[in-house]
Amino acid sequence: MTLRLTDAETEALRRRAEYESRSMQEVVKQAVREYVENHSRRDLLSSVLDEELPRYAEALDRLGK
């Protein structure tokens, strides 16, 4: 895999890596892991709500009144 960044993105990544005393690769790999984890959780929650919310719609409607 090749990651193509703009000069500004590369410089920002370089500064961040230096600040954290880590390699640019380590910073990018951590960012990808966090992105996948966060989006996976959001997708799972959305899926559960889509499936379960209709079951409780009437009760939620009553509570809202």
Biopython code that builds the backbone (N, CA, C, O; Angstrom):
import numpy as np
from Bio.PDB.StructureBuilder import StructureBuilder

atoms = [
    (1, "MET", "N", (0.840, -1.173, 0.000)),
    (1, "MET", "CA", (0.000, 0.000, 0.000)),
    (1, "MET", "C", (0.890, 1.243, 0.000)),
    (1, "MET", "O", (1.914, 1.295, 0.682)),
    (2, "THR", "N", (0.485, 2.214, -0.761)),
    (2, "THR", "CA", (1.194, 3.486, -0.803)),
    (2, "THR", "C", (0.243, 4.573, -0.344)),
    (2, "THR", "O", (-0.891, 4.657, -0.817)),
    (3, "LEU", "N", (0.697, 5.391, 0.563)),
    (3, "LEU", "CA", (-0.104, 6.500, 1.066)),
    (3, "LEU", "C", (0.469, 7.786, 0.499)),
    (3, "LEU", "O", (1.624, 8.128, 0.750)),
    (4, "ARG", "N", (-0.337, 8.488, -0.259)),
    (4, "ARG", "CA", (0.132, 9.743, -0.855)),
    (4, "ARG", "C", (-0.473, 10.913, -0.086)),
    (4, "ARG", "O", (-1.693, 11.068, -0.020)),
    (5, "LEU", "N", (0.392, 11.721, 0.486)),
    (5, "LEU", "CA", (-0.030, 12.884, 1.253)),
    (5, "LEU", "C", (0.451, 14.152, 0.570)),
    (5, "LEU", "O", (1.438, 14.144, -0.166)),
    (6, "THR", "N", (-0.258, 15.238, 0.825)),
    (6, "THR", "CA", (0.229, 16.526, 0.338)),
    (6, "THR", "C", (1.464, 16.896, 1.149)),
    (6, "THR", "O", (1.756, 16.287, 2.178)),
    (7, "ASP", "N", (2.178, 17.899, 0.671)),
    (7, "ASP", "CA", (3.350, 18.362, 1.418)),
    (7, "ASP", "C", (2.942, 18.837, 2.809)),
    (7, "ASP", "O", (3.641, 18.579, 3.789)),
    (8, "ALA", "N", (1.812, 19.527, 2.891)),
    (8, "ALA", "CA", (1.346, 20.037, 4.187)),
    (8, "ALA", "C", (0.978, 18.887, 5.128)),
    (8, "ALA", "O", (1.281, 18.934, 6.321)),
    (9, "GLU", "N", (0.329, 17.862, 4.592)),
    (9, "GLU", "CA", (-0.031, 16.700, 5.416)),
    (9, "GLU", "C", (1.212, 15.964, 5.896)),
    (9, "GLU", "O", (1.289, 15.540, 7.049)),
    (10, "THR", "N", (2.172, 15.818, 5.013)),
    (10, "THR", "CA", (3.418, 15.149, 5.377)),
    (10, "THR", "C", (4.141, 15.914, 6.471)),
    (10, "THR", "O", (4.645, 15.321, 7.425)),
    (11, "GLU", "N", (4.192, 17.229, 6.329)),
    (11, "GLU", "CA", (4.869, 18.049, 7.330)),
    (11, "GLU", "C", (4.140, 17.985, 8.670)),
    (11, "GLU", "O", (4.783, 17.911, 9.717)),
    (12, "ALA", "N", (2.820, 18.012, 8.654)),
    (12, "ALA", "CA", (2.044, 17.913, 9.894)),
    (12, "ALA", "C", (2.281, 16.557, 10.553)),
    (12, "ALA", "O", (2.433, 16.476, 11.772)),
    (13, "LEU", "N", (2.314, 15.506, 9.760)),
    (13, "LEU", "CA", (2.573, 14.168, 10.277)),
    (13, "LEU", "C", (3.984, 14.078, 10.842)),
    (13, "LEU", "O", (4.194, 13.490, 11.902)),
    (14, "ARG", "N", (4.933, 14.648, 10.151)),
    (14, "ARG", "CA", (6.323, 14.638, 10.622)),
    (14, "ARG", "C", (6.440, 15.350, 11.971)),
    (14, "ARG", "O", (7.091, 14.851, 12.889)),
    (15, "ARG", "N", (5.804, 16.521, 12.082)),
    (15, "ARG", "CA", (5.852, 17.267, 13.347)),
    (15, "ARG", "C", (5.200, 16.474, 14.475)),
    (15, "ARG", "O", (5.715, 16.436, 15.593)),
    (16, "ARG", "N", (4.055, 15.835, 14.175)),
    (16, "ARG", "CA", (3.363, 15.063, 15.209)),
    (16, "ARG", "C", (4.217, 13.886, 15.664)),
    (16, "ARG", "O", (4.333, 13.616, 16.860)),
    (17, "ALA", "N", (4.811, 13.193, 14.707)),
    (17, "ALA", "CA", (5.659, 12.040, 15.032)),
    (17, "ALA", "C", (6.856, 12.476, 15.878)),
    (17, "ALA", "O", (7.212, 11.807, 16.848)),
    (18, "GLU", "N", (7.468, 13.584, 15.513)),
    (18, "GLU", "CA", (8.599, 14.084, 16.295)),
    (18, "GLU", "C", (8.150, 14.446, 17.706)),
    (18, "GLU", "O", (8.847, 14.145, 18.675)),
    (19, "TYR", "N", (6.991, 15.091, 17.828)),
    (19, "TYR", "CA", (6.464, 15.486, 19.133)),
    (19, "TYR", "C", (6.255, 14.269, 20.027)),
    (19, "TYR", "O", (6.508, 14.322, 21.230)),
    (20, "GLU", "N", (5.791, 13.170, 19.428)),
    (20, "GLU", "CA", (5.506, 11.947, 20.182)),
    (20, "GLU", "C", (6.705, 11.008, 20.260)),
    (20, "GLU", "O", (6.615, 9.935, 20.857)),
    (21, "SER", "N", (7.823, 11.402, 19.663)),
    (21, "SER", "CA", (9.024, 10.555, 19.605)),
    (21, "SER", "C", (8.696, 9.186, 19.024)),
    (21, "SER", "O", (9.122, 8.153, 19.541)),
    (22, "ARG", "N", (7.933, 9.202, 17.941)),
    (22, "ARG", "CA", (7.549, 7.974, 17.251)),
    (22, "ARG", "C", (7.818, 8.162, 15.771)),
    (22, "ARG", "O", (8.048, 9.279, 15.308)),
    (23, "SER", "N", (7.789, 7.071, 15.037)),
    (23, "SER", "CA", (7.960, 7.178, 13.591)),
    (23, "SER", "C", (6.642, 7.637, 12.965)),
    (23, "SER", "O", (5.570, 7.486, 13.551)),
    (24, "MET", "N", (6.750, 8.193, 11.775)),
    (24, "MET", "CA", (5.549, 8.602, 11.050)),
    (24, "MET", "C", (4.659, 7.389, 10.796)),
    (24, "MET", "O", (3.435, 7.486, 10.877)),
    (25, "GLN", "N", (5.267, 6.264, 10.493)),
    (25, "GLN", "CA", (4.513, 5.042, 10.244)),
    (25, "GLN", "C", (3.712, 4.626, 11.482)),
    (25, "GLN", "O", (2.547, 4.243, 11.373)),
    (26, "GLU", "N", (4.332, 4.701, 12.639)),
    (26, "GLU", "CA", (3.633, 4.334, 13.879)),
    (26, "GLU", "C", (2.423, 5.235, 14.119)),
    (26, "GLU", "O", (1.360, 4.762, 14.521)),
    (27, "VAL", "N", (2.589, 6.526, 13.872)),
    (27, "VAL", "CA", (1.487, 7.472, 14.064)),
    (27, "VAL", "C", (0.342, 7.157, 13.104)),
    (27, "VAL", "O", (-0.820, 7.155, 13.510)),
    (28, "VAL", "N", (0.651, 6.894, 11.853)),
    (28, "VAL", "CA", (-0.374, 6.588, 10.859)),
    (28, "VAL", "C", (-1.078, 5.273, 11.187)),
    (28, "VAL", "O", (-2.302, 5.191, 11.094)),
    (29, "LYS", "N", (-0.323, 4.251, 11.566)),
    (29, "LYS", "CA", (-0.936, 2.968, 11.904)),
    (29, "LYS", "C", (-1.894, 3.110, 13.084)),
    (29, "LYS", "O", (-2.978, 2.526, 13.076)),
    (30, "GLN", "N", (-1.502, 3.883, 14.099)),
    (30, "GLN", "CA", (-2.379, 4.115, 15.252)),
    (30, "GLN", "C", (-3.631, 4.868, 14.822)),
    (30, "GLN", "O", (-4.729, 4.550, 15.279)),
    (31, "ALA", "N", (-3.481, 5.846, 13.963)),
    (31, "ALA", "CA", (-4.632, 6.614, 13.480)),
    (31, "ALA", "C", (-5.608, 5.719, 12.715)),
    (31, "ALA", "O", (-6.822, 5.858, 12.864)),
    (32, "VAL", "N", (-5.089, 4.810, 11.905)),
    (32, "VAL", "CA", (-5.949, 3.887, 11.156)),
    (32, "VAL", "C", (-6.677, 2.952, 12.118)),
    (32, "VAL", "O", (-7.875, 2.718, 11.965)),
    (33, "ARG", "N", (-5.962, 2.416, 13.106)),
    (33, "ARG", "CA", (-6.608, 1.538, 14.091)),
    (33, "ARG", "C", (-7.744, 2.259, 14.805)),
    (33, "ARG", "O", (-8.836, 1.710, 14.952)),
    (34, "GLU", "N", (-7.490, 3.485, 15.248)),
    (34, "GLU", "CA", (-8.510, 4.256, 15.955)),
    (34, "GLU", "C", (-9.708, 4.553, 15.050)),
    (34, "GLU", "O", (-10.855, 4.468, 15.489)),
    (35, "TYR", "N", (-9.444, 4.897, 13.802)),
    (35, "TYR", "CA", (-10.511, 5.190, 12.845)),
    (35, "TYR", "C", (-11.409, 3.975, 12.642)),
    (35, "TYR", "O", (-12.634, 4.084, 12.709)),
    (36, "VAL", "N", (-10.807, 2.832, 12.398)),
    (36, "VAL", "CA", (-11.563, 1.605, 12.165)),
    (36, "VAL", "C", (-12.365, 1.232, 13.408)),
    (36, "VAL", "O", (-13.539, 0.877, 13.307)),
    (37, "GLU", "N", (-11.737, 1.311, 14.576)),
    (37, "GLU", "CA", (-12.422, 0.970, 15.822)),
    (37, "GLU", "C", (-13.611, 1.894, 16.072)),
    (37, "GLU", "O", (-14.702, 1.426, 16.397)),
    (38, "ASN", "N", (-13.409, 3.190, 15.924)),
    (38, "ASN", "CA", (-14.484, 4.158, 16.170)),
    (38, "ASN", "C", (-15.635, 3.991, 15.192)),
    (38, "ASN", "O", (-16.800, 4.040, 15.589)),
    (39, "HIS", "N", (-15.323, 3.795, 13.929)),
    (39, "HIS", "CA", (-16.381, 3.641, 12.935)),
    (39, "HIS", "C", (-17.076, 2.295, 13.064)),
    (39, "HIS", "O", (-18.271, 2.195, 12.789)),
    (40, "SER", "N", (-16.364, 1.270, 13.469)),
    (40, "SER", "CA", (-16.979, -0.043, 13.665)),
    (40, "SER", "C", (-17.997, 0.027, 14.797)),
    (40, "SER", "O", (-19.089, -0.531, 14.687)),
    (41, "ARG", "N", (-17.644, 0.709, 15.886)),
    (41, "ARG", "CA", (-18.575, 0.875, 17.013)),
    (41, "ARG", "C", (-19.811, 1.644, 16.583)),
    (41, "ARG", "O", (-20.933, 1.259, 16.913)),
    (42, "ARG", "N", (-19.608, 2.729, 15.847)),
    (42, "ARG", "CA", (-20.720, 3.565, 15.402)),
    (42, "ARG", "C", (-21.643, 2.766, 14.486)),
    (42, "ARG", "O", (-22.865, 2.848, 14.609)),
    (43, "ASP", "N", (-21.067, 2.000, 13.574)),
    (43, "ASP", "CA", (-21.872, 1.186, 12.665)),
    (43, "ASP", "C", (-22.659, 0.126, 13.420)),
    (43, "ASP", "O", (-23.824, -0.121, 13.110)),
    (44, "LEU", "N", (-22.032, -0.500, 14.408)),
    (44, "LEU", "CA", (-22.706, -1.516, 15.204)),
    (44, "LEU", "C", (-23.862, -0.896, 15.983)),
    (44, "LEU", "O", (-24.959, -1.453, 16.007)),
    (45, "LEU", "N", (-23.630, 0.239, 16.613)),
    (45, "LEU", "CA", (-24.681, 0.907, 17.371)),
    (45, "LEU", "C", (-25.830, 1.301, 16.459)),
    (45, "LEU", "O", (-26.996, 1.115, 16.809)),
    (46, "SER", "N", (-25.515, 1.834, 15.314)),
    (46, "SER", "CA", (-26.544, 2.227, 14.350)),
    (46, "SER", "C", (-27.364, 1.023, 13.922)),
    (46, "SER", "O", (-28.588, 1.106, 13.819)),
    (47, "SER", "N", (-26.704, -0.082, 13.675)),
    (47, "SER", "CA", (-27.386, -1.306, 13.270)),
    (47, "SER", "C", (-28.317, -1.812, 14.365)),
    (47, "SER", "O", (-29.458, -2.184, 14.089)),
    (48, "VAL", "N", (-27.839, -1.827, 15.598)),
    (48, "VAL", "CA", (-28.653, -2.287, 16.721)),
    (48, "VAL", "C", (-29.861, -1.371, 16.897)),
    (48, "VAL", "O", (-30.980, -1.844, 17.096)),
    (49, "LEU", "N", (-29.631, -0.058, 16.824)),
    (49, "LEU", "CA", (-30.754, 0.873, 16.977)),
    (49, "LEU", "C", (-31.781, 0.687, 15.865)),
    (49, "LEU", "O", (-32.984, 0.706, 16.126)),
    (50, "ASP", "N", (-31.323, 0.507, 14.639)),
    (50, "ASP", "CA", (-32.250, 0.291, 13.521)),
    (50, "ASP", "C", (-33.094, -0.955, 13.730)),
    (50, "ASP", "O", (-34.264, -0.982, 13.346)),
    (51, "GLU", "N", (-32.523, -1.977, 14.328)),
    (51, "GLU", "CA", (-33.248, -3.229, 14.536)),
    (51, "GLU", "C", (-34.133, -3.197, 15.778)),
    (51, "GLU", "O", (-35.236, -3.742, 15.763)),
    (52, "GLU", "N", (-33.665, -2.567, 16.849)),
    (52, "GLU", "CA", (-34.362, -2.628, 18.128)),
    (52, "GLU", "C", (-35.319, -1.465, 18.391)),
    (52, "GLU", "O", (-36.319, -1.640, 19.088)),
    (53, "LEU", "N", (-35.034, -0.303, 17.856)),
    (53, "LEU", "CA", (-35.854, 0.869, 18.136)),
    (53, "LEU", "C", (-37.317, 0.691, 17.738)),
    (53, "LEU", "O", (-38.198, 1.085, 18.502)),
    (54, "PRO", "N", (-37.608, 0.117, 16.580)),
    (54, "PRO", "CA", (-39.018, -0.059, 16.216)),
    (54, "PRO", "C", (-39.805, -0.879, 17.249)),
    (54, "PRO", "O", (-41.001, -0.657, 17.435)),
    (55, "ARG", "N", (-39.149, -1.802, 17.901)),
    (55, "ARG", "CA", (-39.813, -2.641, 18.891)),
    (55, "ARG", "C", (-40.327, -1.801, 20.063)),
    (55, "ARG", "O", (-41.358, -2.121, 20.655)),
    (56, "TYR", "N", (-39.616, -0.743, 20.391)),
    (56, "TYR", "CA", (-39.955, 0.094, 21.536)),
    (56, "TYR", "C", (-40.555, 1.436, 21.129)),
    (56, "TYR", "O", (-40.680, 2.330, 21.966)),
    (57, "ALA", "N", (-40.922, 1.592, 19.876)),
    (57, "ALA", "CA", (-41.412, 2.873, 19.372)),
    (57, "ALA", "C", (-42.648, 3.357, 20.132)),
    (57, "ALA", "O", (-42.736, 4.532, 20.487)),
    (58, "GLU", "N", (-43.580, 2.477, 20.377)),
    (58, "GLU", "CA", (-44.811, 2.876, 21.067)),
    (58, "GLU", "C", (-44.502, 3.335, 22.491)),
    (58, "GLU", "O", (-45.018, 4.363, 22.931)),
    (59, "ALA", "N", (-43.680, 2.597, 23.207)),
    (59, "ALA", "CA", (-43.317, 2.971, 24.566)),
    (59, "ALA", "C", (-42.562, 4.292, 24.583)),
    (59, "ALA", "O", (-42.810, 5.135, 25.444)),
    (60, "LEU", "N", (-41.660, 4.478, 23.659)),
    (60, "LEU", "CA", (-40.904, 5.734, 23.581)),
    (60, "LEU", "C", (-41.824, 6.898, 23.256)),
    (60, "LEU", "O", (-41.650, 7.998, 23.781)),
    (61, "ASP", "N", (-42.792, 6.661, 22.399)),
    (61, "ASP", "CA", (-43.753, 7.694, 22.047)),
    (61, "ASP", "C", (-44.555, 8.097, 23.291)),
    (61, "ASP", "O", (-44.771, 9.284, 23.534)),
    (62, "ARG", "N", (-44.987, 7.123, 24.062)),
    (62, "ARG", "CA", (-45.750, 7.424, 25.285)),
    (62, "ARG", "C", (-44.907, 8.184, 26.300)),
    (62, "ARG", "O", (-45.395, 9.107, 26.953)),
    (63, "LEU", "N", (-43.652, 7.798, 26.430)),
    (63, "LEU", "CA", (-42.770, 8.487, 27.366)),
    (63, "LEU", "C", (-42.523, 9.938, 26.936)),
    (63, "LEU", "O", (-42.301, 10.815, 27.771)),
    (64, "GLY", "N", (-42.567, 10.171, 25.641)),
    (64, "GLY", "CA", (-42.327, 11.505, 25.125)),
    (64, "GLY", "C", (-43.492, 12.448, 25.327)),
    (64, "GLY", "O", (-43.348, 13.653, 25.120)),
    (65, "LYS", "N", (-44.650, 11.931, 25.727)),
    (65, "LYS", "CA", (-45.846, 12.782, 25.917)),
    (65, "LYS", "C", (-45.996, 13.248, 27.325)),
    (65, "LYS", "O", (-46.944, 13.967, 27.640)),
]
sb = StructureBuilder()
sb.init_structure("model")
sb.init_model(0)
sb.init_chain("A")
sb.init_seg("    ")
for serial, (resi, resn, name, xyz) in enumerate(atoms, 1):
    if name == "N":
        sb.init_residue(resn, " ", resi, " ")
    sb.init_atom(name, np.array(xyz, "f"), 0.0, 1.0, " ", f" {name:<3s}", serial, name[0])
structure = sb.get_structure()
